[in-house]
Amino acid sequence: MSLALTKMWISFAAMGFMFLSIVLIYLSRYKLKMRLLRILTAFVAYGLMIYSGIIIFIIVFSGPTIE
């Protein structure tokens, strides 16, 4: 697998993390009633959002791949 294809799959994973964090934030704010579960899901969601932002930042600023 080439470097460009690897970077594409990594960026897709980061976008999936962003989508998952949106779903978890929605659940923690509007659907869950237990306080501990709300805090836990929000913590995981914001962690995933930060992690995916770092991944996208690295992918974008690593420059184009030349084969």
Legacy VTK file of the C-alpha trace (Angstrom):
# vtk DataFile Version 3.0
C-alpha trace
ASCII
DATASET POLYDATA
POINTS 67 float
0.000 0.000 0.000
1.387 3.378 -0.954
1.961 6.261 1.429
-0.834 8.302 -0.166
-3.328 5.488 0.286
-2.254 5.003 3.889
-2.743 8.710 4.590
-6.196 8.519 3.006
-7.284 5.646 5.287
-5.878 7.411 8.345
-7.833 10.564 7.473
-11.001 8.473 6.998
-10.477 7.030 10.462
-10.087 10.536 11.878
-13.343 11.600 10.209
-15.018 8.539 11.714
-13.731 9.599 15.137
-15.262 13.041 14.570
-18.617 11.519 13.664
-18.499 9.214 16.685
-17.697 12.140 18.959
-20.692 14.072 17.618
-22.965 11.115 18.398
-21.484 10.712 21.885
-21.846 14.426 22.675
-25.475 14.282 21.544
-26.096 11.274 23.770
-24.397 12.833 26.771
-26.302 16.097 26.487
-29.808 15.007 25.561
-30.400 11.297 26.085
-28.505 10.053 29.119
-29.825 10.690 32.627
-27.106 9.164 34.819
-24.574 11.847 35.702
-21.541 9.553 35.745
-22.398 8.097 32.338
-22.928 11.592 30.913
-19.514 12.715 32.148
-17.827 9.572 30.861
-19.341 9.791 27.370
-18.572 13.504 27.131
-14.981 12.877 28.204
-14.550 10.154 25.578
-16.219 12.311 22.924
-14.018 15.331 23.525
-10.948 13.085 23.650
-11.849 11.583 20.272
-12.433 15.057 18.830
-9.036 16.287 20.005
-7.328 13.103 18.796
-8.939 13.347 15.345
-8.027 17.022 15.083
-4.390 16.214 15.783
-4.440 13.423 13.193
-5.965 15.658 10.510
-3.493 18.434 11.355
-0.554 16.052 10.916
-1.943 14.594 7.682
-2.617 18.001 6.129
0.663 19.618 7.104
2.831 16.621 6.212
2.512 17.754 2.628
1.685 15.993 -0.597
3.008 12.538 -1.318
5.130 12.083 -4.396
5.365 8.603 -5.818
LINES 1 68
67 0 1 2 3 4 5 6 7 8 9 10 11 12 13 14 15 16 17 18 19 20 21 22 23 24 25 26 27 28 29 30 31 32 33 34 35 36 37 38 39 40 41 42 43 44 45 46 47 48 49 50 51 52 53 54 55 56 57 58 59 60 61 62 63 64 65 66
